[in-house]
Amino acid sequence: MAEDFSVPWAPGVRVLYGQAALATRVAELGSRITADYAGRALTVLCVLKGASLFTADLVRAIALPLRLEFLGVASYGSVEDIVDTGLTLRFLLQALVARGCRSVRTCALLDKPSRRVEAVTVDYTGFVVEDRFLVGYGLDHEERWRNLPFVGVLERSP
Ligand code: IMP
């Protein structure tokens, strides 16, 4: 397969969603959000760091005069990169509502429902994925691999 272990500097990472697949899906999400929020005030809140690359592409696919904000949360120890147990998203939603947000919808590029311990709704999902550790397109393993231009499965730690 042309898109398997595709970059020589990340030999243990197998491509799951390549650049074309990501661009297509992000464009679809952007169109849906554009339609849903037409005529309404929209603030996109990016959860750092993992969702940074996804958000950069997504906001350019939304044809509305939106505001863009960034927020850091410490997980493992909105716009999300990946929803795993759901604890991060649940915490964020509660914090936003407590601060007076009247309407919050969630968007995640990746959703791992098999790992969920908190029942959170993801309103806009890019891809539903199996329980694998993913890197690239903003996602890291020990702070590396965020700059891979694709989402890949970390098969072995390089
Ligand atoms: P949750 O609170 O368990 O839903 O965790 C969500 C956060 O965990 C994400 O925003 C990521 O920072 C991190 N995470 C979960 N799964 C992965 C993965 O497969 N690769 C990289 N980071 C992950």
Backbone and ligand atoms as CSV (ligand in chain L), in Angstrom:
chain,resi,resn,atom,element,x,y,z
A,1,MET,N,N,0.843,-1.204,0.000
A,1,MET,CA,C,0.000,0.000,0.000
A,1,MET,C,C,0.868,1.240,0.000
A,2,ALA,N,N,0.505,2.170,-0.834
A,2,ALA,CA,C,1.314,3.373,-0.989
A,2,ALA,C,C,1.440,4.164,0.298
A,3,GLU,N,N,0.380,4.125,1.142
A,3,GLU,CA,C,0.352,5.010,2.307
A,3,GLU,C,C,0.668,4.275,3.607
A,4,ASP,N,N,1.448,3.203,3.567
A,4,ASP,CA,C,1.683,2.491,4.820
A,4,ASP,C,C,2.684,3.206,5.725
A,5,PHE,N,N,3.889,2.692,5.833
A,5,PHE,CA,C,4.891,3.348,6.680
A,5,PHE,C,C,5.527,4.437,5.828
A,6,SER,N,N,4.905,5.634,5.830
A,6,SER,CA,C,5.236,6.499,4.703
A,6,SER,C,C,6.387,7.463,4.869
A,7,VAL,N,N,6.780,7.811,6.081
A,7,VAL,CA,C,7.896,8.750,6.145
A,7,VAL,C,C,9.125,8.091,6.786
A,8,PRO,N,N,10.268,8.286,6.213
A,8,PRO,CA,C,11.471,7.613,6.710
A,8,PRO,C,C,11.863,8.043,8.123
A,9,TRP,N,N,11.450,9.229,8.525
A,9,TRP,CA,C,11.843,9.703,9.864
A,9,TRP,C,C,10.862,9.265,10.958
A,10,ALA,N,N,9.817,8.504,10.600
A,10,ALA,CA,C,8.904,7.943,11.605
A,10,ALA,C,C,8.661,6.478,11.254
A,11,PRO,N,N,9.686,5.640,11.380
A,11,PRO,CA,C,9.588,4.273,10.871
A,11,PRO,C,C,8.581,3.387,11.594
A,12,GLY,N,N,8.211,3.724,12.831
A,12,GLY,CA,C,7.267,2.868,13.560
A,12,GLY,C,C,5.830,3.317,13.455
A,13,VAL,N,N,5.562,4.281,12.586
A,13,VAL,CA,C,4.216,4.851,12.513
A,13,VAL,C,C,3.543,4.465,11.191
A,14,ARG,N,N,2.435,3.752,11.296
A,14,ARG,CA,C,1.684,3.326,10.101
A,14,ARG,C,C,0.562,4.323,9.825
A,15,VAL,N,N,0.449,4.730,8.582
A,15,VAL,CA,C,-0.573,5.716,8.213
A,15,VAL,C,C,-1.969,5.123,8.382
A,16,LEU,N,N,-2.832,5.876,9.068
A,16,LEU,CA,C,-4.231,5.479,9.201
A,16,LEU,C,C,-5.107,6.387,8.336
A,17,TYR,N,N,-4.963,7.689,8.504
A,17,TYR,CA,C,-5.671,8.660,7.657
A,17,TYR,C,C,-4.642,9.585,7.030
A,18,GLY,N,N,-4.479,9.471,5.745
A,18,GLY,CA,C,-3.506,10.277,5.018
A,18,GLY,C,C,-4.013,11.688,4.779
A,19,GLN,N,N,-3.174,12.502,4.166
A,19,GLN,CA,C,-3.498,13.921,3.992
A,19,GLN,C,C,-4.785,14.131,3.207
A,20,ALA,N,N,-4.995,13.330,2.177
A,20,ALA,CA,C,-6.198,13.513,1.350
A,20,ALA,C,C,-7.455,13.176,2.146
A,21,ALA,N,N,-7.385,12.072,2.906
A,21,ALA,CA,C,-8.558,11.669,3.708
A,21,ALA,C,C,-8.863,12.715,4.772
A,22,LEU,N,N,-7.834,13.254,5.396
A,22,LEU,CA,C,-8.038,14.288,6.415
A,22,LEU,C,C,-8.658,15.534,5.801
A,23,ALA,N,N,-8.121,15.956,4.660
A,23,ALA,CA,C,-8.629,17.181,4.020
A,23,ALA,C,C,-10.095,17.030,3.633
A,24,THR,N,N,-10.446,15.860,3.104
A,24,THR,CA,C,-11.839,15.617,2.708
A,24,THR,C,C,-12.763,15.670,3.908
A,25,ARG,N,N,-12.358,14.991,4.981
A,25,ARG,CA,C,-13.225,14.927,6.170
A,25,ARG,C,C,-13.335,16.292,6.848
A,26,VAL,N,N,-12.229,17.025,6.929
A,26,VAL,CA,C,-12.264,18.352,7.557
A,26,VAL,C,C,-13.165,19.285,6.743
A,27,ALA,N,N,-13.103,19.186,5.425
A,27,ALA,CA,C,-13.970,20.022,4.575
A,27,ALA,C,C,-15.442,19.696,4.834
A,28,GLU,N,N,-15.740,18.401,5.004
A,28,GLU,CA,C,-17.134,17.996,5.285
A,28,GLU,C,C,-17.600,18.553,6.624
A,29,LEU,N,N,-16.746,18.435,7.637
A,29,LEU,CA,C,-17.113,18.973,8.963
A,29,LEU,C,C,-17.314,20.479,8.884
A,30,GLY,N,N,-16.430,21.157,8.170
A,30,GLY,CA,C,-16.542,22.608,8.020
A,30,GLY,C,C,-17.846,23.007,7.339
A,31,SER,N,N,-18.242,22.274,6.335
A,31,SER,CA,C,-19.503,22.582,5.638
A,31,SER,C,C,-20.700,22.392,6.562
A,32,ARG,N,N,-20.671,21.320,7.332
A,32,ARG,CA,C,-21.784,21.075,8.263
A,32,ARG,C,C,-21.863,22.169,9.311
A,33,ILE,N,N,-20.739,22.547,9.863
A,33,ILE,CA,C,-20.731,23.591,10.898
A,33,ILE,C,C,-21.166,24.926,10.297
A,34,THR,N,N,-20.730,25.203,9.091
A,34,THR,CA,C,-21.145,26.439,8.406
A,34,THR,C,C,-22.663,26.487,8.268
A,35,ALA,N,N,-23.238,25.382,7.850
A,35,ALA,CA,C,-24.699,25.340,7.668
A,35,ALA,C,C,-25.413,25.471,9.011
A,36,ASP,N,N,-24.908,24.764,10.022
A,36,ASP,CA,C,-25.584,24.763,11.325
A,36,ASP,C,C,-25.496,26.110,12.037
A,37,TYR,N,N,-24.418,26.847,11.809
A,37,TYR,CA,C,-24.206,28.098,12.552
A,37,TYR,C,C,-24.438,29.350,11.711
A,38,ALA,N,N,-24.982,29.211,10.538
A,38,ALA,CA,C,-25.256,30.383,9.696
A,38,ALA,C,C,-26.167,31.343,10.452
A,39,GLY,N,N,-25.795,32.603,10.527
A,39,GLY,CA,C,-26.616,33.606,11.194
A,39,GLY,C,C,-26.475,33.635,12.703
A,40,ARG,N,N,-25.604,32.782,13.257
A,40,ARG,CA,C,-25.406,32.747,14.720
A,40,ARG,C,C,-23.971,33.150,15.046
A,41,ALA,N,N,-23.761,33.570,16.287
A,41,ALA,CA,C,-22.398,33.913,16.720
A,41,ALA,C,C,-21.664,32.615,17.061
A,42,LEU,N,N,-20.491,32.446,16.504
A,42,LEU,CA,C,-19.728,31.208,16.744
A,42,LEU,C,C,-18.327,31.528,17.259
A,43,THR,N,N,-17.992,30.906,18.377
A,43,THR,CA,C,-16.612,30.937,18.866
A,43,THR,C,C,-16.096,29.501,18.850
A,44,VAL,N,N,-14.995,29.283,18.157
A,44,VAL,CA,C,-14.360,27.964,18.144
A,44,VAL,C,C,-13.274,27.971,19.210
A,45,LEU,N,N,-13.361,27.002,20.120
A,45,LEU,CA,C,-12.402,26.901,21.220
A,45,LEU,C,C,-11.542,25.665,20.983
A,46,CYS,N,N,-10.289,25.890,20.707
A,46,CYS,CA,C,-9.368,24.789,20.403
A,46,CYS,C,C,-8.690,24.316,21.677
A,47,VAL,N,N,-8.711,23.006,21.904
A,47,VAL,CA,C,-8.055,22.443,23.080
A,47,VAL,C,C,-6.613,22.087,22.703
A,48,LEU,N,N,-5.702,22.789,23.339
A,48,LEU,CA,C,-4.277,22.584,23.056
A,48,LEU,C,C,-3.759,21.328,23.744
A,49,LYS,N,N,-2.694,20.719,23.262
A,49,LYS,CA,C,-2.054,21.088,22.025
A,49,LYS,C,C,-2.574,20.263,20.861
A,50,GLY,N,N,-3.142,19.110,21.210
A,50,GLY,CA,C,-3.433,18.094,20.209
A,50,GLY,C,C,-4.344,18.533,19.074
A,51,ALA,N,N,-5.294,19.433,19.394
A,51,ALA,CA,C,-6.266,19.818,18.360
A,51,ALA,C,C,-5.788,20.992,17.516
A,52,SER,N,N,-4.553,21.432,17.715
A,52,SER,CA,C,-4.108,22.668,17.063
A,52,SER,C,C,-4.080,22.562,15.539
A,53,LEU,N,N,-3.539,21.472,15.029
A,53,LEU,CA,C,-3.430,21.372,13.563
A,53,LEU,C,C,-4.805,21.155,12.933
A,54,PHE,N,N,-5.588,20.306,13.571
A,54,PHE,CA,C,-6.963,20.062,13.118
A,54,PHE,C,C,-7.749,21.363,13.098
A,55,THR,N,N,-7.658,22.135,14.185
A,55,THR,CA,C,-8.419,23.386,14.268
A,55,THR,C,C,-7.982,24.374,13.198
A,56,ALA,N,N,-6.679,24.445,12.970
A,56,ALA,CA,C,-6.178,25.380,11.951
A,56,ALA,C,C,-6.811,25.083,10.597
A,57,ASP,N,N,-6.960,23.808,10.289
A,57,ASP,CA,C,-7.596,23.442,9.012
A,57,ASP,C,C,-9.109,23.625,9.076
A,58,LEU,N,N,-9.705,23.225,10.209
A,58,LEU,CA,C,-11.165,23.282,10.321
A,58,LEU,C,C,-11.693,24.713,10.201
A,59,VAL,N,N,-11.075,25.655,10.896
A,59,VAL,CA,C,-11.619,27.030,10.861
A,59,VAL,C,C,-11.542,27.615,9.450
A,60,ARG,N,N,-10.568,27.153,8.671
A,60,ARG,CA,C,-10.495,27.646,7.289
A,60,ARG,C,C,-11.533,26.986,6.391
A,61,ALA,N,N,-12.160,25.919,6.913
A,61,ALA,CA,C,-13.235,25.258,6.165
A,61,ALA,C,C,-14.612,25.727,6.624
A,62,ILE,N,N,-14.647,26.647,7.596
A,62,ILE,CA,C,-15.919,27.199,8.071
A,62,ILE,C,C,-16.065,28.601,7.489
A,63,ALA,N,N,-17.110,28.794,6.680
A,63,ALA,CA,C,-17.293,30.072,5.984
A,63,ALA,C,C,-18.209,30.993,6.785
A,64,LEU,N,N,-17.740,31.367,7.975
A,64,LEU,CA,C,-18.498,32.251,8.869
A,64,LEU,C,C,-17.508,33.168,9.589
A,65,PRO,N,N,-17.969,34.337,10.047
A,65,PRO,CA,C,-17.063,35.254,10.757
A,65,PRO,C,C,-16.896,34.842,12.218
A,66,LEU,N,N,-16.226,33.740,12.449
A,66,LEU,CA,C,-16.114,33.173,13.795
A,66,LEU,C,C,-14.986,33.815,14.601
A,67,ARG,N,N,-15.030,33.579,15.911
A,67,ARG,CA,C,-13.910,33.913,16.787
A,67,ARG,C,C,-13.157,32.636,17.076
A,68,LEU,N,N,-11.858,32.759,17.286
A,68,LEU,CA,C,-11.033,31.579,17.559
A,68,LEU,C,C,-10.300,31.775,18.881
A,69,GLU,N,N,-10.489,30.825,19.792
A,69,GLU,CA,C,-9.820,30.886,21.099
A,69,GLU,C,C,-9.091,29.568,21.347
A,70,PHE,N,N,-8.133,29.618,22.242
A,70,PHE,CA,C,-7.340,28.427,22.564
A,70,PHE,C,C,-7.337,28.220,24.076
A,71,LEU,N,N,-7.304,26.969,24.465
A,71,LEU,CA,C,-7.348,26.636,25.877
A,71,LEU,C,C,-6.443,25.430,26.113
A,72,GLY,N,N,-5.681,25.471,27.182
A,72,GLY,CA,C,-4.832,24.325,27.509
A,72,GLY,C,C,-5.439,23.519,28.634
A,73,VAL,N,N,-5.474,22.204,28.508
A,73,VAL,CA,C,-5.879,21.355,29.629
A,73,VAL,C,C,-4.847,20.245,29.765
A,74,ALA,N,N,-4.626,19.839,31.007
A,74,ALA,CA,C,-3.717,18.713,31.227
A,74,ALA,C,C,-4.565,17.462,31.305
A,75,SER,N,N,-4.451,16.607,30.305
A,75,SER,CA,C,-5.201,15.355,30.365
A,75,SER,C,C,-4.218,14.225,30.574
A,76,TYR,N,N,-4.722,13.042,30.785
A,76,TYR,CA,C,-3.909,11.879,31.171
A,76,TYR,C,C,-3.216,12.251,32.464
A,77,GLY,N,N,-3.418,12.545,33.138
A,77,GLY,CA,C,-2.690,12.847,34.360
A,77,GLY,C,C,-3.109,14.247,34.749
A,78,SER,N,N,-16.433,22.389,22.200
A,78,SER,CA,C,-15.298,22.485,21.808
A,78,SER,C,C,-14.873,21.800,20.624
A,79,VAL,N,N,-13.385,22.100,20.404
A,79,VAL,CA,C,-12.747,21.296,19.349
A,79,VAL,C,C,-11.686,20.466,20.026
A,80,GLU,N,N,-11.846,19.192,19.995
A,80,GLU,CA,C,-10.897,18.274,20.613
A,80,GLU,C,C,-10.152,17.527,19.525
A,81,ASP,N,N,-8.967,17.024,19.871
A,81,ASP,CA,C,-8.269,16.176,18.928
A,81,ASP,C,C,-8.864,14.773,18.950
A,82,ILE,N,N,-8.922,14.204,20.145
A,82,ILE,CA,C,-9.386,12.814,20.252
A,82,ILE,C,C,-10.125,12.656,21.573
A,83,VAL,N,N,-11.261,12.002,21.524
A,83,VAL,CA,C,-12.018,11.739,22.748
A,83,VAL,C,C,-11.829,10.271,23.089
A,84,ASP,N,N,-11.252,10.051,24.248
A,84,ASP,CA,C,-10.843,8.703,24.649
A,84,ASP,C,C,-11.778,8.271,25.780
A,85,THR,N,N,-11.387,8.506,27.028
A,85,THR,CA,C,-12.283,8.177,28.138
A,85,THR,C,C,-13.441,9.169,28.217
A,86,GLY,N,N,-13.236,10.369,27.689
A,86,GLY,CA,C,-14.263,11.409,27.761
A,86,GLY,C,C,-14.090,12.325,28.964
A,87,LEU,N,N,-13.118,12.024,29.823
A,87,LEU,CA,C,-12.939,12.816,31.045
A,87,LEU,C,C,-12.561,14.258,30.740
A,88,THR,N,N,-11.692,14.451,29.766
A,88,THR,CA,C,-11.259,15.806,29.415
A,88,THR,C,C,-12.442,16.620,28.903
A,89,LEU,N,N,-13.219,16.022,28.019
A,89,LEU,CA,C,-14.344,16.737,27.416
A,89,LEU,C,C,-15.426,17.031,28.461
A,90,ARG,N,N,-15.696,16.089,29.326
A,90,ARG,CA,C,-16.692,16.282,30.385
A,90,ARG,C,C,-16.273,17.454,31.276
A,91,PHE,N,N,-15.007,17.479,31.659
A,91,PHE,CA,C,-14.474,18.556,32.496
A,91,PHE,C,C,-14.633,19.907,31.781
A,92,LEU,N,N,-14.298,19.951,30.520
A,92,LEU,CA,C,-14.381,21.197,29.752
A,92,LEU,C,C,-15.813,21.687,29.625
A,93,LEU,N,N,-16.721,20.780,29.333
A,93,LEU,CA,C,-18.117,21.167,29.161
A,93,LEU,C,C,-18.665,21.746,30.457
A,94,GLN,N,N,-18.343,21.104,31.574
A,94,GLN,CA,C,-18.826,21.606,32.867
A,94,GLN,C,C,-18.255,22.990,33.144
A,95,ALA,N,N,-16.984,23.190,32.837
A,95,ALA,CA,C,-16.339,24.480,33.091
A,95,ALA,C,C,-16.964,25.574,32.222
A,96,LEU,N,N,-17.265,25.257,30.982
A,96,LEU,CA,C,-17.835,26.267,30.073
A,96,LEU,C,C,-19.245,26.651,30.500
A,97,VAL,N,N,-20.033,25.663,30.882
A,97,VAL,CA,C,-21.407,25.947,31.324
A,97,VAL,C,C,-21.369,26.759,32.630
A,98,ALA,N,N,-20.445,26.391,33.534
A,98,ALA,CA,C,-20.321,27.125,34.803
A,98,ALA,C,C,-19.940,28.584,34.564
A,99,ARG,N,N,-19.248,28.850,33.443
A,99,ARG,CA,C,-18.851,30.225,33.134
A,99,ARG,C,C,-19.869,30.953,32.262
A,100,GLY,N,N,-21.029,30.345,32.083
A,100,GLY,CA,C,-22.117,31.065,31.437
A,100,GLY,C,C,-22.312,30.805,29.954
A,101,CYS,N,N,-21.630,29.818,29.387
A,101,CYS,CA,C,-21.866,29.494,27.970
A,101,CYS,C,C,-23.293,28.950,27.820
A,102,ARG,N,N,-24.046,29.536,26.911
A,102,ARG,CA,C,-25.439,29.111,26.769
A,102,ARG,C,C,-25.576,27.911,25.858
A,103,SER,N,N,-24.685,27.781,24.915
A,103,SER,CA,C,-24.778,26.679,23.960
A,103,SER,C,C,-23.369,26.217,23.604
A,104,VAL,N,N,-23.099,24.945,23.837
A,104,VAL,CA,C,-21.780,24.402,23.505
A,104,VAL,C,C,-21.977,23.142,22.681
A,105,ARG,N,N,-21.300,23.067,21.557
A,105,ARG,CA,C,-21.263,21.817,20.801
A,105,ARG,C,C,-19.822,21.356,20.715
A,106,THR,N,N,-19.667,20.057,20.571
A,106,THR,CA,C,-18.323,19.492,20.579
A,106,THR,C,C,-17.967,18.931,19.216
A,107,CYS,N,N,-16.716,19.079,18.885
A,107,CYS,CA,C,-16.212,18.561,17.614
A,107,CYS,C,C,-14.889,17.882,17.897
A,108,ALA,N,N,-14.736,16.658,17.465
A,108,ALA,CA,C,-13.476,15.942,17.650
A,108,ALA,C,C,-13.080,15.290,16.332
A,109,LEU,N,N,-11.837,15.397,15.999
A,109,LEU,CA,C,-11.385,14.718,14.784
A,109,LEU,C,C,-11.527,13.212,14.938
A,110,LEU,N,N,-11.181,12.723,16.140
A,110,LEU,CA,C,-11.145,11.275,16.360
A,110,LEU,C,C,-11.934,10.922,17.615
A,111,ASP,N,N,-12.634,9.824,17.553
A,111,ASP,CA,C,-13.412,9.360,18.696
A,111,ASP,C,C,-13.116,7.879,18.902
A,112,LYS,N,N,-12.730,7.553,20.149
A,112,LYS,CA,C,-12.467,6.152,20.528
A,112,LYS,C,C,-13.547,5.708,21.503
A,113,PRO,N,N,-14.737,5.379,21.027
A,113,PRO,CA,C,-15.846,5.096,21.944
A,113,PRO,C,C,-15.610,3.898,22.857
A,114,SER,N,N,-14.775,2.963,22.427
A,114,SER,CA,C,-14.558,1.760,23.240
A,114,SER,C,C,-13.888,2.069,24.571
A,115,ARG,N,N,-13.265,3.228,24.687
A,115,ARG,CA,C,-12.534,3.581,25.901
A,115,ARG,C,C,-13.328,4.493,26.835
A,116,ARG,N,N,-14.572,4.788,26.465
A,116,ARG,CA,C,-15.326,5.808,27.182
A,116,ARG,C,C,-15.677,5.399,28.610
A,117,VAL,N,N,-15.422,6.268,29.574
A,117,VAL,CA,C,-15.939,6.065,30.926
A,117,VAL,C,C,-16.937,7.157,31.299
A,118,GLU,N,N,-16.891,8.297,30.584
A,118,GLU,CA,C,-17.856,9.377,30.788
A,118,GLU,C,C,-18.744,9.449,29.554
A,119,ALA,N,N,-20.047,9.518,29.772
A,119,ALA,CA,C,-20.965,9.600,28.636
A,119,ALA,C,C,-21.004,11.039,28.117
A,120,VAL,N,N,-20.199,11.338,27.117
A,120,VAL,CA,C,-20.218,12.672,26.519
A,120,VAL,C,C,-20.651,12.552,25.059
A,121,THR,N,N,-21.369,13.573,24.622
A,121,THR,CA,C,-21.814,13.584,23.234
A,121,THR,C,C,-20.805,14.355,22.402
A,122,VAL,N,N,-20.397,13.750,21.304
A,122,VAL,CA,C,-19.556,14.469,20.345
A,122,VAL,C,C,-20.473,14.826,19.178
A,123,ASP,N,N,-20.715,16.128,18.992
A,123,ASP,CA,C,-21.677,16.558,17.975
A,123,ASP,C,C,-21.133,16.415,16.557
A,124,TYR,N,N,-19.855,16.680,16.394
A,124,TYR,CA,C,-19.225,16.563,15.070
A,124,TYR,C,C,-17.983,15.692,15.217
A,125,THR,N,N,-17.998,14.526,14.575
A,125,THR,CA,C,-16.883,13.587,14.687
A,125,THR,C,C,-16.240,13.386,13.326
A,126,GLY,N,N,-14.923,13.431,13.294
A,126,GLY,CA,C,-14.219,13.158,12.052
A,126,GLY,C,C,-14.219,11.667,11.739
A,127,PHE,N,N,-13.587,10.897,12.615
A,127,PHE,CA,C,-13.470,9.458,12.409
A,127,PHE,C,C,-13.650,8.728,13.740
A,128,VAL,N,N,-14.367,7.634,13.708
A,128,VAL,CA,C,-14.468,6.747,14.870
A,128,VAL,C,C,-13.348,5.719,14.737
A,129,VAL,N,N,-12.532,5.597,15.790
A,129,VAL,CA,C,-11.343,4.746,15.685
A,129,VAL,C,C,-11.339,3.646,16.746
A,130,GLU,N,N,-10.579,2.614,16.466
A,130,GLU,CA,C,-10.421,1.526,17.424
A,130,GLU,C,C,-9.440,1.951,18.513
A,131,ASP,N,N,-9.296,1.103,19.505
A,131,ASP,CA,C,-8.418,1.426,20.626
A,131,ASP,C,C,-6.954,1.186,20.244
A,132,ARG,N,N,-6.396,2.135,19.525
A,132,ARG,CA,C,-4.976,2.114,19.157
A,132,ARG,C,C,-4.383,3.440,19.575
A,133,PHE,N,N,-3.089,3.475,19.804
A,133,PHE,CA,C,-2.468,4.751,20.134
A,133,PHE,C,C,-2.090,5.467,18.843
A,134,LEU,N,N,-2.635,6.665,18.678
A,134,LEU,CA,C,-2.485,7.402,17.418
A,134,LEU,C,C,-1.574,8.610,17.602
A,135,VAL,N,N,-0.842,8.916,16.566
A,135,VAL,CA,C,0.028,10.103,16.582
A,135,VAL,C,C,-0.107,10.832,15.251
A,136,GLY,N,N,0.363,12.065,15.249
A,136,GLY,CA,C,0.388,12.857,14.018
A,136,GLY,C,C,-0.778,13.818,13.911
A,137,TYR,N,N,-0.649,14.791,13.013
A,137,TYR,CA,C,-1.680,15.808,12.781
A,137,TYR,C,C,-2.089,16.431,14.122
A,138,GLY,N,N,-1.107,16.695,14.963
A,138,GLY,CA,C,-1.336,17.315,16.263
A,138,GLY,C,C,-1.213,16.373,17.444
A,139,LEU,N,N,-1.425,15.088,17.214
A,139,LEU,CA,C,-1.369,14.112,18.319
A,139,LEU,C,C,0.068,13.690,18.587
A,140,ASP,N,N,0.378,13.518,19.862
A,140,ASP,CA,C,1.765,13.212,20.223
A,140,ASP,C,C,1.904,11.895,20.970
A,141,HIS,N,N,3.147,11.422,20.987
A,141,HIS,CA,C,3.562,10.420,21.962
A,141,HIS,C,C,4.801,11.008,22.612
A,142,GLU,N,N,4.697,11.315,23.905
A,142,GLU,CA,C,5.788,11.966,24.633
A,142,GLU,C,C,6.276,13.213,23.904
A,143,GLU,N,N,5.308,14.005,23.441
A,143,GLU,CA,C,5.530,15.304,22.793
A,143,GLU,C,C,6.148,15.239,21.389
A,144,ARG,N,N,6.297,14.044,20.845
A,144,ARG,CA,C,6.807,13.942,19.476
A,144,ARG,C,C,5.700,13.532,18.517
A,145,TRP,N,N,5.943,13.711,17.272
A,145,TRP,CA,C,5.130,13.259,16.137
A,145,TRP,C,C,3.926,14.139,15.838
A,146,ARG,N,N,3.789,15.264,16.557
A,146,ARG,CA,C,2.653,16.141,16.258
A,146,ARG,C,C,2.709,16.665,14.828
A,147,ASN,N,N,3.913,16.790,14.284
A,147,ASN,CA,C,4.072,17.403,12.964
A,147,ASN,C,C,3.958,16.415,11.806
A,148,LEU,N,N,3.642,15.156,12.093
A,148,LEU,CA,C,3.371,14.245,10.967
A,148,LEU,C,C,2.154,14.768,10.212
A,149,PRO,N,N,2.193,14.785,8.883
A,149,PRO,CA,C,1.063,15.350,8.134
A,149,PRO,C,C,-0.132,14.404,8.017
A,150,PHE,N,N,-0.054,13.251,8.668
A,150,PHE,CA,C,-1.152,12.280,8.631
A,150,PHE,C,C,-1.419,11.792,10.053
A,151,VAL,N,N,-2.539,11.099,10.255
A,151,VAL,CA,C,-2.791,10.415,11.536
A,151,VAL,C,C,-2.326,8.979,11.367
A,152,GLY,N,N,-1.457,8.539,12.272
A,152,GLY,CA,C,-0.915,7.194,12.143
A,152,GLY,C,C,-1.026,6.414,13.438
A,153,VAL,N,N,-0.887,5.099,13.306
A,153,VAL,CA,C,-0.869,4.202,14.465
A,153,VAL,C,C,0.578,4.027,14.884
A,154,LEU,N,N,0.836,4.256,16.168
A,154,LEU,CA,C,2.190,4.041,16.675
A,154,LEU,C,C,2.370,2.544,16.905
A,155,GLU,N,N,2.970,1.869,15.941
A,155,GLU,CA,C,3.125,0.409,16.017
A,155,GLU,C,C,4.263,0.027,16.964
A,156,ARG,N,N,5.314,0.802,16.910
A,156,ARG,CA,C,6.425,0.579,17.833
A,156,ARG,C,C,7.110,1.911,18.081
A,157,SER,N,N,7.564,2.099,19.302
A,157,SER,CA,C,8.187,3.366,19.653
A,157,SER,C,C,9.562,3.443,19.014
A,158,PRO,N,N,9.774,4.444,18.145
A,158,PRO,CA,C,11.062,4.518,17.452
A,158,PRO,C,C,12.194,4.916,18.410
L,1,IMP,P1,P,-9.722,11.530,27.543
L,1,IMP,O1,O,-9.846,12.539,28.643
L,1,IMP,O2,O,-9.381,10.168,28.058
L,1,IMP,O3,O,-10.889,11.520,26.605
L,1,IMP,O4,O,-8.384,11.891,26.748
L,1,IMP,C1,C,-8.354,12.748,25.680
L,1,IMP,C2,C,-6.936,13.210,25.527
L,1,IMP,O5,O,-6.000,12.142,25.719
L,1,IMP,C3,C,-6.683,13.700,24.122
L,1,IMP,O6,O,-6.992,15.068,24.027
L,1,IMP,C4,C,-5.213,13.401,23.921
L,1,IMP,O7,O,-4.425,14.453,24.434
L,1,IMP,C5,C,-4.974,12.160,24.748
L,1,IMP,N1,N,-5.054,10.920,23.945
L,1,IMP,C6,C,-5.986,9.959,24.036
L,1,IMP,N2,N,-5.771,8.984,23.135
L,1,IMP,C7,C,-4.667,9.369,22.451
L,1,IMP,C8,C,-3.947,8.785,21.336
L,1,IMP,O8,O,-4.270,7.718,20.787
L,1,IMP,N3,N,-2.863,9.473,20.908
L,1,IMP,C9,C,-2.469,10.650,21.458
L,1,IMP,N4,N,-3.123,11.237,22.478
L,1,IMP,C10,C,-4.213,10.595,22.974
